[in-house]
Every structure is written in C-alpha cells, then in structure tokens.
Amino acid sequence: MSKKLVLFCDFDGTITEKDNIVAIVRKFAPPEWEALTEQILSQKISVQEGVGKLFQLLPSSLRQDIIDFIVQEATIRPGFAEFVSYCREEGIELLITSGGIDFFLEPILAPFDLTDVPIYCNGSDFSGERITITWPNACDEHCTNGCGMCKTTIIRRYDPATHFRIVIGDSITDLAGAKIADYVIARHFLADKAEELQLSHSKFATFHDVIRILQQVQQEVV
C-alpha cells in the first residue's frame, strides 16, 4: 500500500452495543439528565459542557456502584476481539478514540489484550462531592467545537499524504472527525450523517462487517 491505514475507533455505541454514558445517567442521575442529553444531541451545547454537567449530577460516592453496574451492563459488539487481532496481523494502526470516561471504559476493556492499542478518552476526578470530568485530550487551536475528547486533534497528527485515515463510529462525537477522514465506517446517527454529507463510507453492524470492509479498502488503497 502506498499509504498506511490508521483507524480511529469510537467506544460507546461502537465497541459496545449501547452508549454507556446514557446507561449510567439513566440508572443513577436525577431526571435533569434527559434535557441535557437532548441539548448535546441537538448541538445546543458542546459535548464537553454537556458531559461535564451530566456527571456533576452524580455523587462521587457512587463510583464503585457505577463501575459494577456498567461492567455488568455493557455488551461488546460481536467480532471486536477478531477485529483487534486482524489489525495486528495486517499491521494496521488502531487507536481507540472515545468520548467516554476512563473509570468505566478501562474496566469494560480489561478482558481484552489492548496493551499495544493507544486509548484516548476523558478523565475523572472523585475528590469532590460530585464527579468531575477532566479533559486530557481537549481541542487544539484548529477546533472550536468543545469536544472534550477531541477526535479531530488526534486525526490531524496523521499526515493524509502518508496515511489513509478511517473513522469507525456511530454518534455526534464522531461527526467532526468523519468530515476530515479519508473514509468512514459508520452506524446509527453517523451513517445517516455520512450519507447526508456524501462522505465516503460503509455501514456496519458488527466488527465482522468492519473486517470485511477493511479488506475491501486494502485492495483499493494502493
């Protein structure tokens, strides 16, 4: 291949079948979470502002209860382990780029051998009365979207002259990255947006589909 494949794979609703933040706030937060979530999805407030406010609804004392709940609740999308193995075998660089939070993302992914896979996500601080989200991967000077975990910042580190950049995702948090990527592998909201914006894309339901799509892309990007 003349270009090296690099994958930027979302976590919530992509690696997992459902959005874990929504599952957590639905279980533990007061009713205000619904209006905040709607404001995020309709882009009335930034993802960073919205997610920060959602977790401020939750007492820090719930940390272990939330972890226990979400590890039990989360379902990994079929084919994920095979997908990780495929990337290794083919020498495809894989990054997990998630708007999720470290304290639940890491336990969910713990059963998988991901020591060689960089994971970018938001952080958490339980030192106060309520959960505070931290932003170790915030937007660079090229992004003003208030992403929280800025996927475009990470994508821009890879030169499109030498890398074929593929976003794998499902939601509003993947849209900005999809717009600057070379290709999008999408489901749900992101698939609809990719079609609407006429982005080069394929739809997927499982990671077995993703592997098949990657095999096709590898044949074409030479």
C-alpha positions in Angstrom: 0.0 0.0 0.0 1.2 3.5 -0.8 -0.5 4.8 2.4 -0.6 3.3 5.8 -4.0 2.5 7.2 -4.8 4.1 10.6 -8.1 3.5 12.4 -9.8 5.8 14.9 -12.4 3.7 16.6 -15.1 5.0 18.9 -16.1 3.2 22.1 -19.6 4.0 23.3 -22.2 2.5 20.9 -19.4 1.3 18.6 -17.2 -1.2 20.5 -20.1 -1.5 23.0 -23.6 -2.0 21.6 -25.1 0.8 23.7 -23.9 4.2 24.9 -22.5 3.7 28.4 -22.9 7.3 29.5 -26.6 7.2 28.7 -26.9 3.9 30.5 -25.2 5.4 33.6 -27.1 8.6 33.8 -30.4 6.8 33.1 -29.7 4.5 36.1 -28.1 6.9 38.6 -28.9 10.5 37.7 -31.9 12.7 38.5 -34.4 13.5 35.7 -32.4 16.5 34.5 -30.1 14.2 32.5 -32.7 13.9 29.7 -32.8 17.6 28.9 -29.0 17.8 29.0 -28.6 14.8 26.7 -31.1 16.3 24.2 -29.1 19.6 24.2 -25.9 17.7 23.4 -27.5 15.7 20.6 -29.1 18.8 19.1 -25.8 20.6 19.4 -27.3 23.4 21.5 -24.4 22.9 23.9 -21.0 21.3 23.3 -20.2 17.7 24.2 -17.6 18.9 26.7 -20.1 21.1 28.5 -22.9 18.6 28.4 -20.9 15.6 29.6 -19.3 17.7 32.3 -22.8 18.7 33.5 -24.2 15.2 33.3 -21.6 13.7 35.6 -21.9 16.7 38.0 -25.4 15.3 38.7 -23.7 12.2 40.2 -22.2 11.9 43.7 -18.6 10.7 43.8 -19.6 8.1 46.4 -21.3 6.2 43.6 -18.0 5.4 41.8 -17.9 1.7 42.5 -21.6 1.2 42.1 -21.4 2.8 38.7 -18.4 0.6 37.7 -20.1 -2.6 38.9 -23.3 -1.7 37.1 -21.7 -0.8 33.7 -19.3 -3.7 33.6 -22.3 -6.0 34.0 -24.5 -3.9 31.6 -22.1 -3.3 28.7 -22.2 -5.7 25.8 -19.2 -5.8 23.4 -20.2 -5.7 19.8 -19.6 -9.1 18.1 -16.3 -9.5 16.3 -14.3 -7.0 18.4 -11.6 -9.4 19.5 -11.2 -10.7 16.0 -11.0 -7.1 14.7 -8.2 -6.3 17.1 -6.3 -9.5 16.0 -6.9 -8.6 12.4 -5.4 -5.2 12.8 -2.3 -6.7 14.4 -1.9 -9.3 11.7 -2.2 -6.8 8.9 -0.1 -4.2 10.6 -3.0 -1.7 10.7 -2.5 1.0 13.3 -5.6 1.1 15.7 -6.4 3.8 18.1 -9.5 3.9 20.4 -10.8 7.4 20.4 -13.6 7.8 22.9 -15.7 10.5 24.4 -16.2 8.1 27.3 -14.6 8.3 30.7 -11.6 6.4 32.0 -13.1 5.0 35.2 -15.7 2.9 33.3 -14.0 2.4 29.9 -10.9 0.7 31.3 -12.8 -2.0 33.3 -15.0 -2.8 30.3 -12.0 -3.2 28.0 -9.9 -5.1 30.7 -10.7 -8.6 29.3 -9.1 -7.7 26.0 -5.3 -7.6 25.4 -5.0 -3.9 24.3 -1.6 -3.1 25.7 -0.4 -2.1 22.2 -3.5 0.0 21.4 -3.5 3.7 22.4 -6.7 4.6 24.2 -7.8 8.3 24.2 -10.7 9.2 26.5 -11.7 11.7 29.1 -10.5 11.5 32.7 -12.4 11.7 36.1 -11.9 13.2 39.5 -13.7 11.8 42.5 -12.0 14.1 45.1 -15.1 16.4 45.4 -18.6 15.7 46.4 -19.7 15.2 42.8 -17.9 13.5 39.9 -15.8 16.0 37.9 -14.7 15.1 34.3 -11.2 16.1 33.2 -10.1 16.8 29.7 -6.6 15.5 28.9 -7.3 15.4 25.2 -9.1 18.7 24.7 -9.4 20.6 21.4 -6.3 22.1 19.7 -6.1 25.5 18.1 -7.8 24.1 14.9 -11.0 23.0 16.7 -13.6 25.2 18.5 -16.3 22.5 18.9 -15.7 22.0 22.6 -15.3 18.2 22.0 -13.9 17.3 25.4 -12.0 14.4 23.9 -11.1 16.0 20.5 -11.0 13.3 17.9 -10.0 15.7 15.1 -7.0 16.8 17.1 -5.8 13.2 17.1 -6.6 12.6 13.5 -4.7 15.7 12.4 -1.5 14.2 13.8 -1.5 11.7 10.9 -0.5 13.2 7.6 -3.0 12.4 4.8 -0.2 12.2 2.4 1.2 9.1 4.1 -1.9 7.7 6.0 -5.3 6.6 4.9 -7.4 7.7 7.9 -10.6 5.8 8.8 -13.1 6.8 11.4 -15.2 4.0 12.9 -18.2 5.3 14.9 -21.8 5.9 15.5 -22.6 9.3 17.0 -22.4 13.1 17.2 -19.0 12.8 18.8 -17.6 11.1 15.6 -19.0 13.6 13.1 -16.3 16.2 13.1 -13.6 13.5 12.7 -15.6 11.8 9.9 -15.6 15.1 8.0 -11.8 15.2 7.8 -11.2 11.5 7.5 -10.5 9.7 4.2 -13.2 7.1 4.9 -15.9 6.4 7.5 -17.2 3.1 8.8 -20.5 4.0 10.4 -23.7 3.0 12.0 -26.7 4.8 13.5 -26.5 8.6 13.6 -23.1 8.7 11.9 -24.2 6.6 9.0 -27.2 8.9 8.4 -24.9 12.0 8.5 -22.3 10.4 6.3 -25.0 9.7 3.7 -26.4 13.2 4.0 -23.0 14.9 3.7 -21.9 12.4 0.9 -18.9 11.2 2.8 -17.1 8.1 1.6 -18.5 5.5 3.9 -19.8 2.0 4.6 -22.3 0.8 7.1 -21.6 -1.8 9.7 -23.5 -3.8 12.3 -20.7 -6.0 13.8 -16.9 -5.9 13.7 -17.0 -8.9 11.4 -18.5 -6.3 8.9 -15.7 -3.9 9.7 -13.1 -6.6 8.9 -14.8 -7.2 5.6 -14.9 -3.5 4.8 -11.2 -3.1 5.7 -10.3 -6.0 3.4 -12.0 -4.2 0.5 -10.4 -0.8 1.4 -6.9 -2.5 1.5 -7.4 -3.7 -2.0 -8.3 -0.3 -3.3 -5.9 2.0 -1.5 -2.7 1.0 -3.3 
